[in-house]
Amino acid sequence: MTPQAHPWLAHYPKEIDWYADIATSRLDGLLDRTEARFSEHVAIDFKGKIYSYRELAHKVRCFAHGLQALGVTKGMRVGLFMPNCPQYVIAYYAIVKIGAVVVNYNPLYARTELEHQIHDSGTEIMVTLNLSVLYDKLKDFVGQGKPLRHVIVGNLASVLPLTKAALYAMLKRKEQIEVPQDDYHSTFNEMLSYSPEVMPVPIDAHSDVAVLQYTGGTTGTPKGVMLTHANITANSEMCRRWFYRAQEGQESVLLALPLFHVFAMTVGMNFALASGFKLILHPRFEMKALLEDIEQKRPALMPGVPTMFTAILNYKQRENYDLSALKMCISGGAGLPLEIKQQFETLTGCSLVEGYGLSESSPVVSCNPLYGTNKAGSIGIPFPNTILEIVDKDDERTLLPQGEIGEICIRGVQVMLGYWNQPKETANVLKDGRLHTGDLGYMDEEGYIFVVDRKKEMILSGGYNIYPRHIEEVLYTHPAVHECAVIGMDHPVRGQVPKAFVVLKEGQQIDEKTLRSFVKEHVAAYSVPQDIVFLDALPKSPIGKILKKELRIL
């Protein structure tokens, strides 16, 4: 049996044109076009703080002018180090409007993780909030001779409906910092005080990088994925076509996934704002606030990860809330169990579908149809104008017939430009016009794709990506550790959590609590192993490779 050319076409939703010419543009053009069509519509609802498209676009232009006044030029790296909030959206679109590059930073990064990414990316300007939990990690990198030449500090309290008593309590607990009055700092409001006249910057959508999105590979070494303006705008357009029943200018999207993650950035923010939707932003996934907003603000769309949908189903008070407003939900980041899909659809009446993607593809490349055949365990069929192929994992060239397992490869305009400053790593995944995902799977007779194994060993915990090798490298720096291995173990709430197996050096002693505290100094809290098991030796193959598969039964 030989491979069929695009077998999914015979079963493609008739409302979606797979052959559609996917429009690409400069990224800031998404917001400009929406402002022209829906200027008085609500763009952002953040805890009751409302921004119209006209107001949002005006603030973006003012902030962009402010960046230019600071000397930010085309190609310069500007970091975003904050949770979901209006300041993130404003700064994001302002950065790309002047041709600079957004560098997304996880606000839960440990100091060492933050330091690595600042140096690797060449970030010169950082935008953050006046929260000590954020700024205290940054302050040592700011100033003369330091990697960050300027920090712009937003005031989260200014966009939260806080009473004077609540603000006083925050200050008393030292949750907020006073912005230093020097040449290295500006406030967010100072940036917004500039006029909206921005010096035009020419942008080539297909060659100019808009976002440097950090991820990790099989070794756990972070890599900066270079996503162009065309990559991101094309993927947003593909989402718009996939959600064809969502009416432009009329829907709302609830977003509790973190915007520093590419899934939320594209399927949440960019797709919503390109479509004239209201973006209901949550700074974090907090159950009561999320369910209240679903009931009261009635969003039709909500992207999420399986653990989020599972948590809603398991919430004891969920029956007290009306969730019937939800109509279209997409799950990504991990496999969506069939029982969770069915239970959530029964609870809400919505269509919950599983999609697939990765940072290197902006991210979405396939999805189950919202209104059509969904197959249990499948990641669906390719997005419009996107080709998924199953290639022989050994020769990395031969296309395999339906039903045979090989490496999943992608062709499409959403595929990255490459990895920042890592030509060898780029050449390893971009070959003959294909993006090699490192995931093994097969395509059935109707063109649906099934993932059977993940070569990357990545752990997905509560929506966060955790790379075992990164934790292992930290463990190896402890003087008592001889050998170690980290794997992902199933968890009823978070999906997976890291578990470490450690062999101590002869004569050394250390307890689990002390070793966990050591790891916590170097990685984000969600990356700290939930369990550390001490062994006399790790199982190995004849050539000395640690056999992680055998550790799963210990």
Secondary structure, DSSP 8 states (H G I E B T S, - for coil): ----SSGGGGGS-TTS-TT-------THHHHHHHHHHHTTSEEEEETTEEEEHHHHHHHHHHHHHHHHHTT--TT-EEEEES-SSHHHHHHHHHHHHTT-EEEEE-TT--HHHHHHHHHHHT--EEEEESBHHHHHHHGGGBSTTSSBSEEEEE-GGGGS---HHHHHHHHHTT-B-----STTEEEHHHHHTS-S--------TTTSEEEEEEEE-TT--EEEEEEEHHHHHHHHHHHHHHTTTS-TTT-EEEE-S-TTSHHIIIIIIIHHHHTT-EEEE-SS--HHHHHHHHHHH--SEEEE-HHHHHHHHH-TTGGGS--TT--EEEE-SS---HHHHHHHHHHH--EEEEEEE-GGGSSEEEE--TTS---TTEEEEE-TT-EEEEE-TTTS--B--TT--EEEEEESTTS-SEETT-HHHHHHHEETTEEEEEEEEEE-TTS-EEEEEETT--EEETTEEE-HHHHHHHHHTSTTEEEEEEEEEEETTTEEEEEEEEEE-TT----HHHHHHHHHTTS-GGGS-SEEEE-S---B-TTS-B-HHHHTT-
